[in-house]
């Protein structure tokens, strides 16, 4: 699993498993307590889900993303926290 965290203590890891069927875990790290938003977008750039939005403390966090209502395809997940943004790609295969 890719475990890159930048010099600011911010890191969005590759979801696991990937590819996935129905559900996957998205893990990320934040250095400072802050408001966090995790969003999922389809290949067209349309937001299809917000698995997490709220305040989190310092450290590593994991969110379970349930995608049973979405069709197979490529999706992007974007993390926003502390004015930092990162995006990664995942593959849903049913």
C-alpha positions, 0 to 999 in steps of 0.5 A: 500500500502506498504510504506517502505522507508529505512534509506537512503531515498530510497524506491520502493513501491508496484505497484498499482493496483496489480494485474493489467490489461493493466496499473499500477503505480509504485511509489518510493522515492529517497533521492538525485537527481540522474540518475534513471532507472526503468526496467521490467523483465519477469519470465525468467529474460528477460528485457521487458521494461524500463518505465523510465530512466533519471535524477530525483530530490529528493522526491517521483515519480510515473511512469505509466507502460503500459503493453497492449503489454505483456502477462499475467504473473508474472513480476518484476520491478527493480529500480536503483538509487544512487547505490541502487537497489530494486526489487518487483513482480507484476502480469499482468492479462488479 
